[in-house]
Amino acid sequence: MPPMDSRLDAAIALTRFGLGARVGEIETVAADPRGWLEGQISPTGAPVPQGEFPNSDQRILQFAEYREAASDARQLRRADAPISTAAALSPAMAGPMERPSAAQAAFDARRDERRNLVQDTAQEFLARARLGAETPDGFAERWALFWSNALTVSAAKFQSAVFIGQYEREAIRPNVFGRFESLLLAAESHPAMLLYLDQAQSIGPDSIAGQRRRAGLNENLAREILELHTVGADGGYAQADVTEFARALTGWSIAGQVGGRGMGAGAAGGARQNTRRASLRPVADVEGANGFAFRPILHEPGERTVMGKRYAASGAAQGEAILRDLAARPATARRLSQRIAAHFVADDPPPSLVSKLEATWTRTGGRLDEVARTLIASPEAWTPPTAKVKTPYEFIVSTHRAFGSAPQRVQGLQPALLTMGQPAWSPPSPEGWPDTAADWAGPDALVKRLEWASAAADAMRGRQEPLQIAEAALGGRLSDRTRTAVARAESRPEALTLLLMSPEFQRR
């Protein structure tokens, strides 16, 4: 058996940097805890959930089908209203039933399209949770989850929800160990982000489309990029910078067309045709990766000035140039280094650790692989005691890892997360899920965790004894008090519940 210090470092590596220890992992990782973490830093990014899931281009076609079905249902419902009224007054006036039947068929088609989108997204979330429970690369997975939360897209909006799995697979996971500017560009131009923050509906007032009709400039994406994704609220920008940046981003939209009407603000296009999938076709003047499209007809012409720097009129490249400069600003390095340290180590992290991360960020031009290596190499990141409280998602995933199992059904996973306050893919605002102990350790939250832990313990089947599970899950972090409580429990479910609710298991 490895020395106690190496087993303690292994437990810290697996829980603080990862998602918890699986059976036998502490002994394996104890040989070289830091090497185990560094071995997961890959130029290809973080692992991707397994399954037959559509990419963004395919998803756009599916979402277009849903929008077509919804539009058909609305039109036929309006057309049927006079008939329904007449039928109520006099059955003889009702006329033929073809139109009511067509309306019902359209309603059913809309319902089926929506259900398919929702179920597909739910299955992808289940695949993500299974990956978390089974992956040997717990640090890479936590690193990906951190950046997904830092650049939040929420399923609170249906139109962004249907692209959220694609967002993580296409924009976040491949880029988490590359340069931050690449991650930022991929995230901000993805359909999920453009729909979540209403950028696809933003039209430049002096653009070709804006001059044809009254149209609105939407500042949501520009504001959140400045405030939450890069320099921060105290990063030195003003409202005028938000507006100018929003003007530069006009035209950033979604590829694809539904009967002449764009998926986003391309609604400024021609009249709607009653078409289905066979006639869907891209209409963007410039199309990029993962369903992005730039529509010059919506873009506000002219130069822009953001945070003291002028940007030439260059179409889609104008917004991209601003994003690259924001990614490179010292305020961005400082703010995100603070956030990384606060997530992995403590709500109020050691200033020396933040300084090291910021120095690496600045020296390397925002290379996230080097920032991750600095985090791993810093002694401040390894110092007990544990200060962070697991989120409900982390609690569930780490429990499965300790038990040697994985979530099997959406119907069990999603209600549990909802009850504990972290519904699947649905952070309450663009700030993402809260990341402090106080946010997850309230009395009611702990009661909900206890109820879930008790149910999970009752359902646990296996040959290992609870004390063996405790040793395998916590290693050198297992306290004498918890060991004694687990050993003296009156039943196996009670012992496992005590383990799951112990301070060592709840904290990381």
C-alpha positions as CSV (number, residue, x, y, z in Angstrom):
1,M,0.0,0.0,0.0
2,P,1.4,3.5,-0.9
3,P,2.4,5.8,2.0
4,M,-0.3,7.8,3.7
5,D,0.9,11.1,2.3
6,S,0.7,9.8,-1.3
7,R,-2.7,8.3,-0.6
8,L,-3.8,11.7,0.7
9,D,-2.5,13.5,-2.4
10,A,-4.2,10.9,-4.5
11,A,-7.5,11.5,-2.7
12,I,-7.1,15.3,-3.2
13,A,-6.3,14.8,-6.9
14,L,-9.4,12.6,-7.4
15,T,-11.8,14.8,-5.4
16,R,-10.6,18.4,-5.5
17,F,-9.4,18.3,-9.1
18,G,-11.7,15.5,-10.3
19,L,-15.1,14.1,-9.7
20,G,-14.4,11.5,-7.0
21,A,-12.6,8.2,-6.7
22,R,-13.7,5.0,-8.2
23,V,-12.8,1.7,-6.6
24,G,-9.1,1.1,-6.8
25,E,-8.3,4.6,-8.2
26,I,-6.6,6.0,-5.1
27,E,-4.0,3.2,-5.1
28,T,-3.4,3.7,-8.8
29,V,-3.1,7.5,-8.7
30,A,-1.0,7.5,-5.5
31,A,2.0,6.4,-7.6
32,D,2.1,9.9,-9.1
33,P,-0.9,12.2,-8.3
34,R,0.4,15.2,-10.2
35,G,1.5,13.1,-13.2
36,W,-2.0,11.6,-13.3
37,L,-3.6,15.1,-13.6
38,E,-1.1,16.3,-16.1
39,G,-1.6,13.3,-18.3
40,Q,-5.2,14.4,-18.9
41,I,-4.2,17.7,-20.5
42,S,-4.7,17.0,-24.1
43,P,-4.6,19.2,-27.2
44,T,-7.7,17.4,-28.4
45,G,-9.6,18.7,-25.3
46,A,-11.8,16.9,-22.9
47,P,-13.6,13.6,-23.5
48,V,-17.0,13.7,-25.2
49,P,-20.1,11.9,-24.1
50,Q,-20.8,8.8,-26.1
51,G,-23.9,8.4,-28.2
52,E,-25.6,8.9,-31.6
53,F,-26.3,12.6,-31.2
54,P,-26.9,15.1,-34.0
55,N,-24.4,17.9,-34.7
56,S,-25.5,21.5,-34.9
57,D,-26.1,21.5,-38.6
58,Q,-28.4,18.5,-38.2
59,R,-30.0,20.1,-35.1
60,I,-30.8,23.2,-37.1
61,L,-32.8,21.1,-39.5
62,Q,-34.7,19.4,-36.7
63,F,-35.4,22.7,-35.0
64,A,-36.6,24.1,-38.3
65,E,-39.0,21.2,-38.6
66,Y,-40.4,22.1,-35.1
67,R,-40.8,25.8,-36.0
68,E,-42.6,24.9,-39.3
69,A,-44.9,22.5,-37.4
70,A,-45.6,25.2,-34.8
71,S,-46.3,27.8,-37.5
72,D,-48.6,25.4,-39.3
73,A,-50.5,24.7,-36.1
74,R,-51.0,28.4,-35.3
75,Q,-52.3,29.2,-38.8
76,L,-54.7,26.3,-38.9
77,R,-55.9,27.0,-35.4
78,R,-56.8,30.5,-36.5
79,A,-58.4,29.3,-39.7
80,D,-60.5,26.8,-37.7
81,A,-61.8,29.3,-35.2
82,P,-64.7,30.6,-37.3
83,I,-65.8,27.1,-38.1
84,S,-65.7,26.0,-34.5
85,T,-67.8,29.0,-33.5
86,A,-70.4,28.3,-36.2
87,A,-70.5,24.6,-35.2
88,A,-71.2,25.6,-31.6
89,L,-74.2,27.8,-32.8
90,S,-75.5,25.3,-35.3
91,P,-74.1,21.9,-36.3
92,A,-75.6,22.4,-39.8
93,M,-73.2,25.4,-40.3
94,A,-70.1,23.4,-39.4
95,G,-69.2,22.4,-42.9
96,P,-66.7,19.7,-43.8
97,M,-64.3,18.5,-41.2
98,E,-61.1,18.5,-43.2
99,R,-59.8,21.8,-41.7
100,P,-60.3,20.8,-38.0
101,S,-58.6,17.4,-38.8
102,A,-55.7,19.3,-40.4
103,A,-55.4,21.5,-37.4
104,Q,-55.2,18.5,-35.0
105,A,-52.6,16.9,-37.3
106,A,-50.5,20.0,-37.2
107,F,-50.8,20.2,-33.4
108,D,-49.8,16.6,-33.1
109,A,-46.8,17.2,-35.4
110,R,-45.7,20.2,-33.4
111,R,-46.0,18.2,-30.1
112,D,-44.0,15.2,-31.6
113,E,-41.3,17.4,-32.9
114,R,-40.9,19.2,-29.6
115,R,-40.9,15.9,-27.6
116,N,-38.2,14.5,-29.9
117,L,-36.0,17.5,-29.3
118,V,-36.6,17.4,-25.5
119,Q,-36.0,13.7,-25.2
120,D,-32.8,13.9,-27.4
121,T,-31.4,16.6,-25.2
122,A,-32.3,14.7,-22.0
123,Q,-30.5,11.6,-23.3
124,E,-27.4,13.7,-24.0
125,F,-27.4,15.0,-20.5
126,L,-27.7,11.4,-19.3
127,A,-24.7,10.5,-21.5
128,R,-22.8,13.4,-20.0
129,A,-23.5,12.2,-16.4
130,R,-22.5,8.6,-17.3
131,L,-19.2,10.0,-18.7
132,G,-18.7,11.7,-15.4
133,A,-19.4,8.6,-13.4
134,E,-17.2,6.3,-15.5
135,T,-14.3,8.4,-17.0
136,P,-10.7,7.7,-15.8
137,D,-10.0,11.4,-16.7
138,G,-11.8,13.1,-13.9
139,F,-9.7,16.3,-14.0
140,A,-10.3,16.8,-17.7
141,E,-14.1,16.4,-17.1
142,R,-14.1,18.8,-14.2
143,W,-12.1,21.3,-16.3
144,A,-14.7,21.1,-19.1
145,L,-17.6,21.5,-16.6
146,F,-15.9,24.6,-15.2
147,W,-15.6,26.3,-18.6
148,S,-19.1,25.2,-19.6
149,N,-20.4,27.0,-16.5
150,A,-18.1,30.0,-17.0
151,L,-19.5,30.5,-20.5
152,T,-23.0,29.6,-19.5
153,V,-25.8,28.6,-21.8
154,S,-29.0,27.6,-20.1
155,A,-31.8,25.3,-21.0
156,A,-34.2,27.8,-19.4
157,K,-35.0,28.9,-22.9
158,F,-36.3,26.1,-25.1
159,Q,-34.6,27.4,-28.3
160,S,-31.2,27.4,-26.7
161,A,-31.9,24.2,-24.8
162,V,-32.2,22.1,-27.9
163,F,-28.6,23.1,-28.9
164,I,-27.0,22.8,-25.4
165,G,-25.6,19.3,-25.9
166,Q,-24.1,20.4,-29.2
167,Y,-22.7,23.5,-27.5
168,E,-20.7,21.4,-25.0
169,R,-19.5,18.9,-27.5
170,E,-18.6,21.3,-30.3
171,A,-17.6,24.6,-28.6
172,I,-16.5,23.8,-25.1
173,R,-14.9,20.3,-24.8
174,P,-12.6,20.5,-27.9
175,N,-11.2,23.9,-26.8
176,V,-10.7,23.7,-23.0
177,F,-6.9,23.0,-23.3
178,G,-6.3,25.4,-26.2
179,R,-6.0,29.1,-26.2
180,F,-8.8,31.0,-24.4
181,E,-9.5,33.1,-27.4
182,S,-10.3,30.0,-29.4
183,L,-12.7,28.8,-26.7
184,L,-14.3,32.2,-26.5
185,L,-14.9,32.5,-30.2
186,A,-16.3,29.0,-30.5
187,A,-18.6,29.6,-27.6
188,E,-19.9,33.1,-28.6
189,S,-20.6,32.1,-32.2
190,H,-22.4,28.8,-31.4
191,P,-26.2,28.6,-32.0
192,A,-26.8,27.8,-28.4
193,M,-25.2,31.1,-27.2
194,L,-26.7,33.2,-30.0
195,L,-30.2,31.9,-29.2
196,Y,-29.8,32.0,-25.4
197,L,-28.7,35.7,-25.4
198,D,-31.0,36.7,-28.3
199,Q,-28.2,37.7,-30.6
200,A,-29.8,35.9,-33.5
201,Q,-32.6,38.5,-33.3
202,S,-30.3,41.6,-33.2
203,I,-30.6,43.8,-36.2
204,G,-28.5,46.9,-36.9
205,P,-30.8,50.0,-37.1
206,D,-28.9,51.3,-40.2
207,S,-28.4,47.9,-41.8
208,I,-30.3,47.0,-45.0
209,A,-32.8,45.0,-43.0
210,G,-33.1,47.7,-40.3
211,Q,-33.8,50.4,-42.9
212,R,-36.7,48.3,-44.3
213,R,-38.5,48.1,-41.1
214,R,-38.3,49.1,-37.5
215,A,-35.8,46.7,-35.9
216,G,-34.1,46.5,-32.6
217,L,-30.5,46.2,-31.6
218,N,-30.1,43.6,-28.9
219,E,-27.2,44.1,-26.4
220,N,-27.5,40.9,-24.4
221,L,-24.6,39.0,-25.9
222,A,-22.2,42.0,-25.9
223,R,-23.0,42.9,-22.3
224,E,-22.5,39.3,-21.0
225,I,-19.3,38.9,-22.9
226,L,-17.9,42.0,-21.3
227,E,-19.3,41.5,-17.8
228,L,-19.2,37.7,-17.4
229,H,-17.0,36.1,-20.1
230,T,-14.0,38.4,-20.3
231,V,-13.0,41.6,-18.4
232,G,-15.7,41.7,-15.8
233,A,-17.9,44.5,-14.5
234,D,-14.9,46.4,-13.1
235,G,-12.8,45.8,-16.3
236,G,-13.0,49.4,-17.5
237,Y,-15.8,49.4,-20.0
238,A,-18.8,51.7,-20.2
239,Q,-22.4,51.5,-21.6
240,A,-21.2,53.0,-24.8
241,D,-18.8,50.1,-25.3
242,V,-21.6,47.6,-24.8
243,T,-23.6,49.4,-27.5
244,E,-20.7,49.6,-29.9
245,F,-19.8,46.0,-29.4
246,A,-23.5,45.0,-29.9
247,R,-23.5,46.9,-33.2
248,A,-20.3,45.0,-34.3
249,L,-22.0,41.7,-33.5
250,T,-25.1,42.3,-35.6
251,G,-25.3,39.8,-38.4
252,W,-24.0,36.9,-36.2
253,S,-26.8,34.4,-36.6
254,I,-27.8,30.8,-37.3
255,A,-27.4,28.9,-40.6
256,G,-30.5,27.5,-42.3
257,Q,-33.8,28.7,-43.6
258,V,-37.4,27.7,-43.1
259,G,-39.3,28.6,-46.2
260,G,-37.5,31.9,-46.8
261,R,-37.4,32.8,-43.2
262,G,-34.1,32.7,-41.3
263,M,-33.6,30.8,-38.1
264,G,-32.7,33.9,-36.3
265,A,-33.0,37.6,-37.2
266,G,-32.9,36.4,-40.8
267,A,-36.7,36.7,-40.4
268,A,-36.1,40.0,-42.2
269,G,-36.0,37.8,-45.3
270,G,-38.7,36.9,-47.8
271,A,-42.2,35.7,-47.3
272,R,-42.9,32.3,-45.7
273,Q,-43.5,29.4,-47.9
274,N,-45.4,26.3,-46.8
275,T,-42.4,23.9,-47.2
276,R,-41.0,21.1,-45.2
277,R,-37.6,19.5,-44.8
278,A,-36.9,18.9,-48.4
279,S,-36.8,22.7,-49.1
280,L,-34.7,23.7,-46.2
281,R,-31.5,25.3,-47.4
282,P,-28.8,27.6,-46.0
283,V,-29.3,31.3,-46.9
284,A,-26.3,32.9,-45.1
285,D,-23.9,34.9,-47.1
286,V,-21.1,33.5,-44.9
287,E,-21.4,30.3,-43.0
288,G,-18.9,29.0,-40.4
289,A,-18.5,26.0,-38.2
290,N,-21.2,24.4,-36.0
291,G,-24.2,26.2,-37.5
292,F,-22.9,29.7,-37.4
293,A,-23.8,32.2,-40.1
294,F,-23.0,35.8,-40.8
295,R,-25.8,37.8,-42.5
296,P,-24.5,41.1,-43.9
297,I,-28.1,42.3,-44.5
298,L,-28.4,42.6,-40.7
299,H,-25.0,44.0,-39.9
300,E,-24.7,47.6,-38.7
301,P,-22.3,49.3,-41.1
302,G,-19.3,51.5,-40.1
303,E,-16.3,51.5,-37.8
304,R,-16.7,50.8,-34.1
305,T,-14.8,51.9,-31.0
306,V,-14.7,49.6,-28.1
307,M,-12.7,50.3,-24.9
308,G,-10.7,53.0,-26.7
309,K,-9.7,50.9,-29.8
310,R,-11.2,51.5,-33.2
311,Y,-12.2,48.6,-35.4
312,A,-12.6,48.9,-39.2
313,A,-15.8,48.0,-41.0
314,S,-15.0,44.4,-41.8
315,G,-18.3,42.5,-41.5
316,A,-18.1,39.4,-39.3
317,A,-14.4,40.0,-38.7
318,Q,-15.2,43.2,-36.8
319,G,-16.9,41.3,-33.9
320,E,-14.2,38.6,-34.0
321,A,-11.4,41.2,-33.7
322,I,-13.1,42.7,-30.6
323,L,-13.5,39.3,-29.1
324,R,-9.8,38.5,-29.6
325,D,-8.7,41.7,-28.0
326,L,-11.0,41.1,-25.0
327,A,-9.6,37.7,-24.6
328,A,-6.1,39.2,-24.5
329,R,-6.8,42.0,-21.9
330,P,-5.1,41.8,-18.5
331,A,-8.5,42.2,-16.8
332,T,-9.6,39.0,-18.4
333,A,-6.6,37.1,-17.3
334,R,-7.0,38.4,-13.7
335,R,-10.7,37.7,-13.5
336,L,-10.7,34.2,-14.9
337,S,-7.6,33.2,-12.9
338,Q,-9.5,34.3,-9.8
339,R,-12.5,32.2,-10.9
340,I,-10.4,29.1,-11.6
341,A,-8.7,29.3,-8.2
342,A,-12.1,29.9,-6.5
343,H,-13.6,26.8,-8.2
344,F,-10.8,24.4,-7.5
345,V,-9.5,25.5,-4.2
346,A,-11.6,27.8,-2.0
347,D,-14.2,30.5,-2.3
348,D,-11.6,33.0,-1.1
349,P,-8.5,31.4,-2.8
350,P,-4.9,32.2,-1.8
351,P,-3.8,35.4,-3.6
352,S,-0.5,33.7,-4.4
353,L,-2.3,31.0,-6.4
354,V,-4.3,33.6,-8.3
355,S,-1.1,35.5,-9.1
356,K,0.6,32.4,-10.4
357,L,-2.4,31.5,-12.7
358,E,-2.6,35.1,-13.9
359,A,1.2,35.2,-14.7
360,T,1.0,32.0,-16.7
361,W,-2.1,33.2,-18.5
362,T,-0.4,36.5,-19.5
363,R,3.0,34.9,-20.4
364,T,1.4,32.3,-22.7
365,G,-1.3,34.4,-24.3
366,G,-4.1,32.6,-22.6
367,R,-3.0,29.0,-23.1
368,L,-5.4,27.0,-20.9
369,D,-3.2,23.9,-20.9
370,E,-0.4,25.9,-19.3
371,V,-2.8,27.5,-16.8
372,A,-4.0,24.0,-15.9
373,R,-0.4,22.8,-15.4
374,T,0.3,25.8,-13.1
375,L,-2.8,25.0,-11.1
376,I,-1.6,21.4,-10.7
377,A,1.9,22.4,-9.8
378,S,1.0,25.0,-7.2
379,P,1.3,23.8,-3.5
380,E,-1.6,26.1,-2.5
381,A,-4.0,23.9,-4.5
382,W,-3.1,20.8,-2.5
383,T,-3.3,22.1,1.0
384,P,-6.0,20.7,3.2
385,P,-8.6,21.3,4.5
386,T,-11.2,20.9,1.9
387,A,-13.2,24.1,1.5
388,K,-15.5,23.6,-1.4
389,V,-19.0,22.0,-1.2
390,K,-20.0,19.7,-4.0
391,T,-22.9,20.8,-6.2
392,P,-25.8,18.4,-6.5
393,Y,-24.5,17.2,-9.9
394,E,-21.0,16.6,-8.4
395,F,-22.6,14.8,-5.4
396,I,-24.6,12.4,-7.6
397,V,-21.7,11.7,-10.0
398,S,-19.2,11.2,-7.1
399,T,-21.6,8.8,-5.4
400,H,-21.9,6.7,-8.6
401,R,-18.1,6.7,-8.8
402,A,-17.8,5.5,-5.2
403,F,-20.4,2.8,-5.7
404,G,-19.0,1.7,-9.1
405,S,-22.2,2.5,-10.9
406,A,-23.5,5.0,-13.4
407,P,-26.9,6.8,-14.0
408,Q,-29.1,4.6,-16.1
409,R,-32.3,6.5,-16.6
410,V,-33.2,10.2,-17.2
411,Q,-36.3,9.7,-15.1
412,G,-34.1,9.1,-12.0
413,L,-31.4,11.6,-12.7
414,Q,-33.3,14.7,-13.6
415,P,-35.9,14.7,-10.8
416,A,-33.1,14.2,-8.2
417,L,-31.2,17.2,-9.6
418,L,-34.3,19.3,-9.7
419,T,-35.1,18.5,-6.0
420,M,-31.6,19.4,-4.9
421,G,-31.7,22.7,-6.7
422,Q,-29.6,22.1,-9.8
423,P,-31.9,21.1,-12.7
424,A,-30.2,19.6,-15.8
425,W,-28.5,22.2,-17.9
426,S,-30.6,25.1,-16.4
427,P,-28.5,27.6,-14.5
428,P,-30.7,30.4,-13.3
429,S,-28.9,33.2,-15.2
430,P,-26.0,33.9,-17.6
431,E,-23.7,34.0,-14.5
432,G,-24.0,30.2,-14.4
433,W,-24.4,28.0,-11.3
434,P,-23.2,29.6,-8.1
435,D,-19.8,28.3,-6.9
436,T,-19.6,29.0,-3.2
437,A,-20.1,26.7,-0.2
438,A,-22.9,28.9,1.1
439,D,-24.9,28.4,-2.0
440,W,-25.1,24.7,-1.7
441,A,-24.9,24.0,2.1
442,G,-28.1,25.5,3.4
443,P,-30.3,23.5,5.8
444,D,-33.0,22.7,3.2
445,A,-30.4,21.7,0.7
446,L,-28.8,19.3,3.1
447,V,-32.2,17.7,3.9
448,K,-32.7,17.1,0.2
449,R,-29.3,15.6,-0.1
450,L,-29.9,13.3,2.9
451,E,-33.2,12.1,1.3
452,W,-31.4,11.3,-2.0
453,A,-28.4,9.7,-0.2
454,S,-30.8,7.4,1.8
455,A,-32.5,6.3,-1.4
456,A,-29.2,5.7,-3.1
457,A,-27.9,3.7,-0.2
458,D,-31.1,1.6,-0.2
459,A,-30.7,0.9,-3.9
460,M,-27.0,0.0,-3.6
461,R,-26.2,-3.6,-4.5
462,G,-22.7,-5.1,-4.3
463,R,-20.3,-7.3,-2.5
464,Q,-18.2,-4.6,-0.9
465,E,-18.7,-3.6,2.6
466,P,-19.5,0.0,3.5
467,L,-16.2,0.5,5.2
468,Q,-14.4,-0.7,2.1
469,I,-16.3,1.7,0.0
470,A,-15.5,4.5,2.4
471,E,-11.8,3.7,2.3
472,A,-11.8,3.4,-1.5
473,A,-13.7,6.7,-2.0
474,L,-11.9,8.9,0.5
475,G,-8.5,7.3,1.2
476,G,-6.4,9.5,3.4
477,R,-9.2,12.0,3.7
478,L,-11.4,9.5,5.7
479,S,-11.6,10.7,9.3
480,D,-11.6,8.5,12.3
481,R,-15.0,9.8,13.2
482,T,-16.6,8.9,9.9
483,R,-14.8,5.5,9.9
484,T,-16.2,4.7,13.3
485,A,-19.7,5.9,12.3
486,V,-19.7,3.7,9.2
487,A,-18.4,0.7,11.1
488,R,-20.9,1.0,13.9
489,A,-24.0,1.6,11.7
490,E,-26.9,-0.8,12.3
491,S,-27.4,-1.6,8.7
492,R,-25.7,-1.4,5.3
493,P,-28.0,1.4,4.0
494,E,-27.4,3.4,7.2
495,A,-23.7,3.0,6.9
496,L,-23.7,4.1,3.3
497,T,-25.9,7.1,4.1
498,L,-23.6,8.2,6.8
499,L,-20.7,7.9,4.4
500,L,-22.4,10.0,1.7
501,M,-23.4,12.7,4.2
502,S,-20.1,12.9,5.9
503,P,-18.1,16.2,5.7
504,E,-15.3,14.5,3.8
505,F,-17.7,13.2,1.1
506,Q,-19.7,16.4,0.8
507,R,-16.7,18.6,0.5
508,R,-13.9,18.5,-2.0
